[in-house]
Amino acid sequence: MISKAQKKHIRSLQLKKYRKEFGEFIVEGNKSIIDFIKNDYQPVNIYTTTPDFFGDRNNIIAISSKELKNISLLKNPKDSLAVFKTKNTGKPDLSRPLLVLDFIQDPGNLGTIIRTANWFGWKQIVCSLDTVDVFSPKVIQAAMGALASVQVFYMDLSLFLLDYPEKIYGTFMQGKPVYKENFPEKFALIIGNEGNGIRKKTEKFVQQKITIPKAKQATAESLNAGIATGIILSEVFRKKLF
């Protein structure tokens, strides 16, 4: 059974300021919870309608489906909700390619980008300080457990890119077609804001602008940030960098 204090705490973690204050975040669904445990995230408590699924743990709290629905952010929660401790991510490994996100605002887009990055073997994402919080429940749901194995760093991009030693690519409406670029083994790829693209203060660090060519008959003005990321990462993967 879940206590009133526990319910209040879980609800508080919907807000970024409390996630930061407590150093905790919410994960829903048995599979996603197991993904985080396997990647060395420490669960504070696991509230579940299927306690046997998690084996012999002392932080399992068996609850009813009604109680789960009361604390879940999902319309139709299935089995479990867990509160996890965040981890200190340290610094990015510059020996691997980096995905850099400049002011991504939509939680669904960020979650999709994380999931896509994981699919194509990218281990690290560097976000501008004003990119949406990666531990937002909506981001975690959209990432479908992929966040557990992708490191996300929040940094001042102007300072980070100033000292970045490898080639820096940026996605633009006009640039070299991504299919014609021979990417090096180490590089940074910047994806811009959903509506406005890469900001001027970030653009000045870009050494090569790349674009996804569109058909002559296409009428769409631009691609969704998550979809554009997927197309570019697929092309990098096709060239067998990973």
ChimeraX commands (.cxc) that place a marker at each C-alpha (Angstrom):
marker #1 position 0.00,0.00,0.00 radius 0.5
marker #1 position 1.20,3.49,-0.83 radius 0.5
marker #1 position 1.19,6.27,1.79 radius 0.5
marker #1 position -0.08,9.83,1.35 radius 0.5
marker #1 position 3.47,11.15,1.75 radius 0.5
marker #1 position 4.70,8.85,-1.00 radius 0.5
marker #1 position 1.90,9.95,-3.32 radius 0.5
marker #1 position 2.73,13.60,-2.66 radius 0.5
marker #1 position 6.43,12.98,-3.34 radius 0.5
marker #1 position 5.74,11.17,-6.61 radius 0.5
marker #1 position 3.49,13.97,-7.82 radius 0.5
marker #1 position 6.14,16.54,-6.91 radius 0.5
marker #1 position 8.61,14.81,-9.26 radius 0.5
marker #1 position 6.47,15.86,-12.21 radius 0.5
marker #1 position 8.09,19.28,-11.76 radius 0.5
marker #1 position 11.69,20.00,-12.71 radius 0.5
marker #1 position 12.48,22.00,-9.56 radius 0.5
marker #1 position 11.63,19.04,-7.32 radius 0.5
marker #1 position 13.45,16.54,-9.54 radius 0.5
marker #1 position 16.52,18.75,-9.14 radius 0.5
marker #1 position 15.98,19.26,-5.41 radius 0.5
marker #1 position 15.65,15.55,-4.63 radius 0.5
marker #1 position 17.89,14.22,-7.40 radius 0.5
marker #1 position 15.14,11.81,-8.42 radius 0.5
marker #1 position 12.93,11.03,-11.39 radius 0.5
marker #1 position 10.03,8.76,-12.39 radius 0.5
marker #1 position 10.08,5.77,-14.74 radius 0.5
marker #1 position 6.92,3.84,-15.68 radius 0.5
marker #1 position 6.58,0.32,-17.04 radius 0.5
marker #1 position 8.34,-2.92,-16.07 radius 0.5
marker #1 position 10.62,-3.07,-19.11 radius 0.5
marker #1 position 11.82,0.53,-18.79 radius 0.5
marker #1 position 12.39,0.11,-15.06 radius 0.5
marker #1 position 14.53,-2.99,-15.66 radius 0.5
marker #1 position 16.49,-1.11,-18.37 radius 0.5
marker #1 position 17.43,1.58,-15.83 radius 0.5
marker #1 position 18.36,-0.98,-13.16 radius 0.5
marker #1 position 20.60,-2.82,-15.67 radius 0.5
marker #1 position 22.39,0.45,-16.40 radius 0.5
marker #1 position 23.24,1.05,-12.72 radius 0.5
marker #1 position 20.49,3.51,-11.84 radius 0.5
marker #1 position 19.41,3.04,-8.23 radius 0.5
marker #1 position 15.65,2.69,-7.59 radius 0.5
marker #1 position 14.41,4.40,-4.43 radius 0.5
marker #1 position 11.07,2.59,-4.52 radius 0.5
marker #1 position 9.23,0.48,-7.08 radius 0.5
marker #1 position 5.45,0.70,-6.82 radius 0.5
marker #1 position 4.04,-2.29,-8.65 radius 0.5
marker #1 position 1.02,-4.49,-9.28 radius 0.5
marker #1 position 3.46,-7.29,-10.23 radius 0.5
marker #1 position 5.89,-7.52,-7.27 radius 0.5
marker #1 position 7.16,-10.99,-8.23 radius 0.5
marker #1 position 8.48,-9.58,-11.52 radius 0.5
marker #1 position 11.29,-7.74,-9.71 radius 0.5
marker #1 position 12.45,-10.62,-7.53 radius 0.5
marker #1 position 13.68,-10.25,-3.98 radius 0.5
marker #1 position 14.18,-6.50,-3.44 radius 0.5
marker #1 position 13.61,-4.55,-0.25 radius 0.5
marker #1 position 12.29,-1.45,-2.04 radius 0.5
marker #1 position 9.28,-3.11,-3.68 radius 0.5
marker #1 position 5.90,-1.72,-2.66 radius 0.5
marker #1 position 2.95,-3.80,-3.83 radius 0.5
marker #1 position -0.03,-1.64,-4.87 radius 0.5
marker #1 position -3.38,-2.13,-6.54 radius 0.5
marker #1 position -4.21,-1.16,-10.12 radius 0.5
marker #1 position -6.37,1.63,-8.68 radius 0.5
marker #1 position -3.44,3.00,-6.66 radius 0.5
marker #1 position -1.16,2.80,-9.70 radius 0.5
marker #1 position -3.63,4.77,-11.79 radius 0.5
marker #1 position -3.78,7.37,-9.02 radius 0.5
marker #1 position -0.01,8.06,-9.15 radius 0.5
marker #1 position 0.67,7.41,-12.84 radius 0.5
marker #1 position 0.91,10.10,-15.52 radius 0.5
marker #1 position -0.39,7.64,-18.12 radius 0.5
marker #1 position -4.03,7.24,-19.08 radius 0.5
marker #1 position -3.74,3.46,-18.96 radius 0.5
marker #1 position -0.77,2.45,-16.78 radius 0.5
marker #1 position 0.11,-1.24,-17.09 radius 0.5
marker #1 position 2.10,-2.50,-14.16 radius 0.5
marker #1 position 4.66,-0.36,-12.29 radius 0.5
marker #1 position 6.08,3.07,-11.45 radius 0.5
marker #1 position 9.55,3.56,-9.98 radius 0.5
marker #1 position 11.37,6.48,-8.43 radius 0.5
marker #1 position 15.07,6.50,-9.35 radius 0.5
marker #1 position 18.10,8.47,-8.23 radius 0.5
marker #1 position 19.81,10.53,-10.92 radius 0.5
marker #1 position 23.50,9.89,-11.69 radius 0.5
marker #1 position 26.45,12.23,-12.07 radius 0.5
marker #1 position 27.18,12.13,-15.81 radius 0.5
marker #1 position 30.67,13.68,-15.62 radius 0.5
marker #1 position 32.04,14.93,-18.95 radius 0.5
marker #1 position 31.47,13.78,-22.55 radius 0.5
marker #1 position 33.94,11.33,-24.09 radius 0.5
marker #1 position 35.41,13.27,-27.02 radius 0.5
marker #1 position 36.77,10.10,-28.62 radius 0.5
marker #1 position 33.24,9.27,-29.83 radius 0.5
marker #1 position 30.84,11.20,-32.10 radius 0.5
marker #1 position 28.58,13.60,-30.23 radius 0.5
marker #1 position 25.02,14.62,-30.89 radius 0.5
marker #1 position 24.46,18.24,-29.80 radius 0.5
marker #1 position 20.96,19.66,-29.24 radius 0.5
marker #1 position 20.42,23.41,-29.37 radius 0.5
marker #1 position 17.27,24.45,-27.49 radius 0.5
marker #1 position 15.03,21.44,-28.14 radius 0.5
marker #1 position 11.79,22.32,-26.35 radius 0.5
marker #1 position 9.34,19.51,-27.03 radius 0.5
marker #1 position 9.63,16.55,-24.61 radius 0.5
marker #1 position 8.35,14.15,-27.27 radius 0.5
marker #1 position 11.04,15.29,-29.70 radius 0.5
marker #1 position 13.80,14.89,-27.14 radius 0.5
marker #1 position 12.58,11.43,-26.18 radius 0.5
marker #1 position 12.41,10.42,-29.85 radius 0.5
marker #1 position 15.92,11.74,-30.47 radius 0.5
marker #1 position 17.28,9.76,-27.51 radius 0.5
marker #1 position 15.54,6.60,-28.69 radius 0.5
marker #1 position 16.83,7.11,-32.23 radius 0.5
marker #1 position 20.38,7.83,-31.04 radius 0.5
marker #1 position 20.34,4.62,-29.02 radius 0.5
marker #1 position 19.08,2.65,-32.05 radius 0.5
marker #1 position 22.01,3.80,-34.17 radius 0.5
marker #1 position 24.65,3.28,-31.48 radius 0.5
marker #1 position 25.20,6.83,-30.21 radius 0.5
marker #1 position 26.13,6.85,-26.53 radius 0.5
marker #1 position 26.22,10.59,-25.75 radius 0.5
marker #1 position 24.09,13.68,-26.25 radius 0.5
marker #1 position 25.11,17.21,-25.27 radius 0.5
marker #1 position 22.18,19.58,-24.67 radius 0.5
marker #1 position 22.07,23.34,-24.34 radius 0.5
marker #1 position 21.19,24.46,-20.82 radius 0.5
marker #1 position 17.72,25.53,-21.99 radius 0.5
marker #1 position 16.83,22.26,-23.70 radius 0.5
marker #1 position 13.89,20.50,-22.04 radius 0.5
marker #1 position 14.77,18.43,-18.95 radius 0.5
marker #1 position 15.74,14.91,-19.96 radius 0.5
marker #1 position 14.17,13.52,-16.77 radius 0.5
marker #1 position 10.76,14.96,-17.59 radius 0.5
marker #1 position 8.27,12.06,-17.45 radius 0.5
marker #1 position 7.17,12.85,-21.02 radius 0.5
marker #1 position 10.75,12.60,-22.28 radius 0.5
marker #1 position 11.29,9.30,-20.49 radius 0.5
marker #1 position 8.07,7.85,-21.90 radius 0.5
marker #1 position 8.96,8.94,-25.44 radius 0.5
marker #1 position 12.47,7.48,-25.09 radius 0.5
marker #1 position 10.99,4.07,-24.19 radius 0.5
marker #1 position 13.83,3.04,-21.87 radius 0.5
marker #1 position 16.61,4.17,-24.25 radius 0.5
marker #1 position 17.63,6.96,-21.85 radius 0.5
marker #1 position 19.01,4.31,-19.51 radius 0.5
marker #1 position 21.91,3.64,-21.90 radius 0.5
marker #1 position 22.47,7.12,-23.38 radius 0.5
marker #1 position 24.40,9.73,-21.41 radius 0.5
marker #1 position 22.92,13.23,-21.60 radius 0.5
marker #1 position 24.98,16.28,-20.62 radius 0.5
marker #1 position 23.65,19.82,-20.13 radius 0.5
marker #1 position 26.29,22.40,-20.98 radius 0.5
marker #1 position 26.81,25.97,-22.12 radius 0.5
marker #1 position 27.20,25.23,-25.83 radius 0.5
marker #1 position 29.21,28.38,-26.52 radius 0.5
marker #1 position 31.86,27.29,-24.02 radius 0.5
marker #1 position 31.75,23.62,-24.98 radius 0.5
marker #1 position 31.96,24.14,-28.75 radius 0.5
marker #1 position 34.67,26.78,-28.40 radius 0.5
marker #1 position 37.09,24.12,-27.16 radius 0.5
marker #1 position 35.71,21.14,-29.08 radius 0.5
marker #1 position 38.69,19.71,-31.03 radius 0.5
marker #1 position 36.89,17.86,-33.85 radius 0.5
marker #1 position 34.81,18.88,-36.86 radius 0.5
marker #1 position 31.43,20.44,-36.11 radius 0.5
marker #1 position 28.43,19.86,-38.37 radius 0.5
marker #1 position 25.12,21.70,-38.24 radius 0.5
marker #1 position 21.76,20.90,-39.81 radius 0.5
marker #1 position 20.28,23.64,-42.00 radius 0.5
marker #1 position 17.74,24.12,-44.78 radius 0.5
marker #1 position 20.64,24.95,-47.08 radius 0.5
marker #1 position 23.93,23.09,-47.01 radius 0.5
marker #1 position 25.81,20.11,-48.35 radius 0.5
marker #1 position 23.49,17.11,-48.89 radius 0.5
marker #1 position 24.05,14.69,-46.03 radius 0.5
marker #1 position 24.33,11.81,-48.52 radius 0.5
marker #1 position 27.45,13.38,-50.07 radius 0.5
marker #1 position 29.33,13.93,-46.83 radius 0.5
marker #1 position 32.10,11.60,-45.69 radius 0.5
marker #1 position 31.94,11.92,-41.95 radius 0.5
marker #1 position 35.15,11.52,-39.92 radius 0.5
marker #1 position 35.38,9.04,-37.06 radius 0.5
marker #1 position 34.99,11.80,-34.46 radius 0.5
marker #1 position 32.71,14.81,-34.90 radius 0.5
marker #1 position 29.85,16.78,-33.39 radius 0.5
marker #1 position 26.44,17.04,-35.06 radius 0.5
marker #1 position 24.21,19.94,-34.01 radius 0.5
marker #1 position 20.42,19.68,-34.26 radius 0.5
marker #1 position 18.52,22.95,-33.87 radius 0.5
marker #1 position 15.28,24.10,-32.30 radius 0.5
marker #1 position 12.00,22.74,-33.70 radius 0.5
marker #1 position 10.80,26.08,-35.04 radius 0.5
marker #1 position 13.89,28.22,-35.52 radius 0.5
marker #1 position 16.74,25.80,-36.15 radius 0.5
marker #1 position 20.27,26.38,-34.85 radius 0.5
marker #1 position 20.66,29.73,-33.12 radius 0.5
marker #1 position 23.14,32.34,-34.39 radius 0.5
marker #1 position 25.27,32.07,-31.27 radius 0.5
marker #1 position 25.66,28.34,-31.95 radius 0.5
marker #1 position 25.85,28.59,-35.74 radius 0.5
marker #1 position 29.16,30.46,-35.57 radius 0.5
marker #1 position 30.86,27.24,-34.42 radius 0.5
marker #1 position 29.56,25.17,-37.34 radius 0.5
marker #1 position 32.30,24.22,-39.81 radius 0.5
marker #1 position 30.11,22.33,-42.26 radius 0.5
marker #1 position 26.42,22.93,-42.89 radius 0.5
marker #1 position 24.51,19.85,-44.00 radius 0.5
marker #1 position 20.95,19.40,-45.20 radius 0.5
marker #1 position 18.48,16.65,-46.04 radius 0.5
marker #1 position 17.48,17.19,-49.69 radius 0.5
marker #1 position 13.77,17.21,-50.42 radius 0.5
marker #1 position 11.84,16.20,-53.52 radius 0.5
marker #1 position 11.03,18.95,-56.03 radius 0.5
marker #1 position 7.31,18.38,-55.52 radius 0.5
marker #1 position 7.54,18.53,-51.70 radius 0.5
marker #1 position 5.39,21.23,-50.09 radius 0.5
marker #1 position 6.44,20.79,-46.44 radius 0.5
marker #1 position 8.60,23.66,-45.15 radius 0.5
marker #1 position 10.73,21.55,-42.86 radius 0.5
marker #1 position 11.11,18.21,-41.06 radius 0.5
marker #1 position 10.36,17.43,-37.43 radius 0.5
marker #1 position 13.58,17.60,-35.36 radius 0.5
marker #1 position 13.27,13.97,-34.32 radius 0.5
marker #1 position 12.70,12.74,-37.87 radius 0.5
marker #1 position 15.57,14.83,-39.24 radius 0.5
marker #1 position 17.87,13.40,-36.59 radius 0.5
marker #1 position 16.82,9.88,-37.52 radius 0.5
marker #1 position 17.56,10.40,-41.23 radius 0.5
marker #1 position 21.01,11.82,-40.56 radius 0.5
marker #1 position 22.00,9.22,-37.97 radius 0.5
marker #1 position 20.82,6.48,-40.31 radius 0.5
marker #1 position 23.08,7.85,-43.03 radius 0.5
marker #1 position 26.05,7.99,-40.64 radius 0.5
marker #1 position 25.29,4.41,-39.58 radius 0.5
marker #1 position 25.03,3.29,-43.22 radius 0.5
marker #1 position 28.60,4.45,-43.72 radius 0.5
marker #1 position 29.58,2.08,-40.90 radius 0.5
marker #1 position 31.16,4.45,-38.46 radius 0.5
marker #1 position 29.88,2.42,-35.53 radius 0.5
marker link #1:1,2 radius 0.2
marker link #1:2,3 radius 0.2
marker link #1:3,4 radius 0.2
marker link #1:4,5 radius 0.2
marker link #1:5,6 radius 0.2
marker link #1:6,7 radius 0.2
marker link #1:7,8 radius 0.2
marker link #1:8,9 radius 0.2
marker link #1:9,10 radius 0.2
marker link #1:10,11 radius 0.2
marker link #1:11,12 radius 0.2
marker link #1:12,13 radius 0.2
marker link #1:13,14 radius 0.2
marker link #1:14,15 radius 0.2
marker link #1:15,16 radius 0.2
marker link #1:16,17 radius 0.2
marker link #1:17,18 radius 0.2
marker link #1:18,19 radius 0.2
marker link #1:19,20 radius 0.2
marker link #1:20,21 radius 0.2
marker link #1:21,22 radius 0.2
marker link #1:22,23 radius 0.2
marker link #1:23,24 radius 0.2
marker link #1:24,25 radius 0.2
marker link #1:25,26 radius 0.2
marker link #1:26,27 radius 0.2
marker link #1:27,28 radius 0.2
marker link #1:28,29 radius 0.2
marker link #1:29,30 radius 0.2
marker link #1:30,31 radius 0.2
marker link #1:31,32 radius 0.2
marker link #1:32,33 radius 0.2
marker link #1:33,34 radius 0.2
marker link #1:34,35 radius 0.2
marker link #1:35,36 radius 0.2
marker link #1:36,37 radius 0.2
marker link #1:37,38 radius 0.2
marker link #1:38,39 radius 0.2
marker link #1:39,40 radius 0.2
marker link #1:40,41 radius 0.2
marker link #1:41,42 radius 0.2
marker link #1:42,43 radius 0.2
marker link #1:43,44 radius 0.2
marker link #1:44,45 radius 0.2
marker link #1:45,46 radius 0.2
marker link #1:46,47 radius 0.2
marker link #1:47,48 radius 0.2
marker link #1:48,49 radius 0.2
marker link #1:49,50 radius 0.2
marker link #1:50,51 radius 0.2
marker link #1:51,52 radius 0.2
marker link #1:52,53 radius 0.2
marker link #1:53,54 radius 0.2
marker link #1:54,55 radius 0.2
marker link #1:55,56 radius 0.2
marker link #1:56,57 radius 0.2
marker link #1:57,58 radius 0.2
marker link #1:58,59 radius 0.2
marker link #1:59,60 radius 0.2
marker link #1:60,61 radius 0.2
marker link #1:61,62 radius 0.2
marker link #1:62,63 radius 0.2
marker link #1:63,64 radius 0.2
marker link #1:64,65 radius 0.2
marker link #1:65,66 radius 0.2
marker link #1:66,67 radius 0.2
marker link #1:67,68 radius 0.2
marker link #1:68,69 radius 0.2
marker link #1:69,70 radius 0.2
marker link #1:70,71 radius 0.2
marker link #1:71,72 radius 0.2
marker link #1:72,73 radius 0.2
marker link #1:73,74 radius 0.2
marker link #1:74,75 radius 0.2
marker link #1:75,76 radius 0.2
marker link #1:76,77 radius 0.2
marker link #1:77,78 radius 0.2
marker link #1:78,79 radius 0.2
marker link #1:79,80 radius 0.2
marker link #1:80,81 radius 0.2
marker link #1:81,82 radius 0.2
marker link #1:82,83 radius 0.2
marker link #1:83,84 radius 0.2
marker link #1:84,85 radius 0.2
marker link #1:85,86 radius 0.2
marker link #1:86,87 radius 0.2
marker link #1:87,88 radius 0.2
marker link #1:88,89 radius 0.2
marker link #1:89,90 radius 0.2
marker link #1:90,91 radius 0.2
marker link #1:91,92 radius 0.2
marker link #1:92,93 radius 0.2
marker link #1:93,94 radius 0.2
marker link #1:94,95 radius 0.2
marker link #1:95,96 radius 0.2
marker link #1:96,97 radius 0.2
marker link #1:97,98 radius 0.2
marker link #1:98,99 radius 0.2
marker link #1:99,100 radius 0.2
marker link #1:100,101 radius 0.2
marker link #1:101,102 radius 0.2
marker link #1:102,103 radius 0.2
marker link #1:103,104 radius 0.2
marker link #1:104,105 radius 0.2
marker link #1:105,106 radius 0.2
marker link #1:106,107 radius 0.2
marker link #1:107,108 radius 0.2
marker link #1:108,109 radius 0.2
marker link #1:109,110 radius 0.2
marker link #1:110,111 radius 0.2
marker link #1:111,112 radius 0.2
marker link #1:112,113 radius 0.2
marker link #1:113,114 radius 0.2
marker link #1:114,115 radius 0.2
marker link #1:115,116 radius 0.2
marker link #1:116,117 radius 0.2
marker link #1:117,118 radius 0.2
marker link #1:118,119 radius 0.2
marker link #1:119,120 radius 0.2
marker link #1:120,121 radius 0.2
marker link #1:121,122 radius 0.2
marker link #1:122,123 radius 0.2
marker link #1:123,124 radius 0.2
marker link #1:124,125 radius 0.2
marker link #1:125,126 radius 0.2
marker link #1:126,127 radius 0.2
marker link #1:127,128 radius 0.2
marker link #1:128,129 radius 0.2
marker link #1:129,130 radius 0.2
marker link #1:130,131 radius 0.2
marker link #1:131,132 radius 0.2
marker link #1:132,133 radius 0.2
marker link #1:133,134 radius 0.2
marker link #1:134,135 radius 0.2
marker link #1:135,136 radius 0.2
marker link #1:136,137 radius 0.2
marker link #1:137,138 radius 0.2
marker link #1:138,139 radius 0.2
marker link #1:139,140 radius 0.2
marker link #1:140,141 radius 0.2
marker link #1:141,142 radius 0.2
marker link #1:142,143 radius 0.2
marker link #1:143,144 radius 0.2
marker link #1:144,145 radius 0.2
marker link #1:145,146 radius 0.2
marker link #1:146,147 radius 0.2
marker link #1:147,148 radius 0.2
marker link #1:148,149 radius 0.2
marker link #1:149,150 radius 0.2
marker link #1:150,151 radius 0.2
marker link #1:151,152 radius 0.2
marker link #1:152,153 radius 0.2
marker link #1:153,154 radius 0.2
marker link #1:154,155 radius 0.2
marker link #1:155,156 radius 0.2
marker link #1:156,157 radius 0.2
marker link #1:157,158 radius 0.2
marker link #1:158,159 radius 0.2
marker link #1:159,160 radius 0.2
marker link #1:160,161 radius 0.2
marker link #1:161,162 radius 0.2
marker link #1:162,163 radius 0.2
marker link #1:163,164 radius 0.2
marker link #1:164,165 radius 0.2
marker link #1:165,166 radius 0.2
marker link #1:166,167 radius 0.2
marker link #1:167,168 radius 0.2
marker link #1:168,169 radius 0.2
marker link #1:169,170 radius 0.2
marker link #1:170,171 radius 0.2
marker link #1:171,172 radius 0.2
marker link #1:172,173 radius 0.2
marker link #1:173,174 radius 0.2
marker link #1:174,175 radius 0.2
marker link #1:175,176 radius 0.2
marker link #1:176,177 radius 0.2
marker link #1:177,178 radius 0.2
marker link #1:178,179 radius 0.2
marker link #1:179,180 radius 0.2
marker link #1:180,181 radius 0.2
marker link #1:181,182 radius 0.2
marker link #1:182,183 radius 0.2
marker link #1:183,184 radius 0.2
marker link #1:184,185 radius 0.2
marker link #1:185,186 radius 0.2
marker link #1:186,187 radius 0.2
marker link #1:187,188 radius 0.2
marker link #1:188,189 radius 0.2
marker link #1:189,190 radius 0.2
marker link #1:190,191 radius 0.2
marker link #1:191,192 radius 0.2
marker link #1:192,193 radius 0.2
marker link #1:193,194 radius 0.2
marker link #1:194,195 radius 0.2
marker link #1:195,196 radius 0.2
marker link #1:196,197 radius 0.2
marker link #1:197,198 radius 0.2
marker link #1:198,199 radius 0.2
marker link #1:199,200 radius 0.2
marker link #1:200,201 radius 0.2
marker link #1:201,202 radius 0.2
marker link #1:202,203 radius 0.2
marker link #1:203,204 radius 0.2
marker link #1:204,205 radius 0.2
marker link #1:205,206 radius 0.2
marker link #1:206,207 radius 0.2
marker link #1:207,208 radius 0.2
marker link #1:208,209 radius 0.2
marker link #1:209,210 radius 0.2
marker link #1:210,211 radius 0.2
marker link #1:211,212 radius 0.2
marker link #1:212,213 radius 0.2
marker link #1:213,214 radius 0.2
marker link #1:214,215 radius 0.2
marker link #1:215,216 radius 0.2
marker link #1:216,217 radius 0.2
marker link #1:217,218 radius 0.2
marker link #1:218,219 radius 0.2
marker link #1:219,220 radius 0.2
marker link #1:220,221 radius 0.2
marker link #1:221,222 radius 0.2
marker link #1:222,223 radius 0.2
marker link #1:223,224 radius 0.2
marker link #1:224,225 radius 0.2
marker link #1:225,226 radius 0.2
marker link #1:226,227 radius 0.2
marker link #1:227,228 radius 0.2
marker link #1:228,229 radius 0.2
marker link #1:229,230 radius 0.2
marker link #1:230,231 radius 0.2
marker link #1:231,232 radius 0.2
marker link #1:232,233 radius 0.2
marker link #1:233,234 radius 0.2
marker link #1:234,235 radius 0.2
marker link #1:235,236 radius 0.2
marker link #1:236,237 radius 0.2
marker link #1:237,238 radius 0.2
marker link #1:238,239 radius 0.2
marker link #1:239,240 radius 0.2
marker link #1:240,241 radius 0.2
marker link #1:241,242 radius 0.2
view
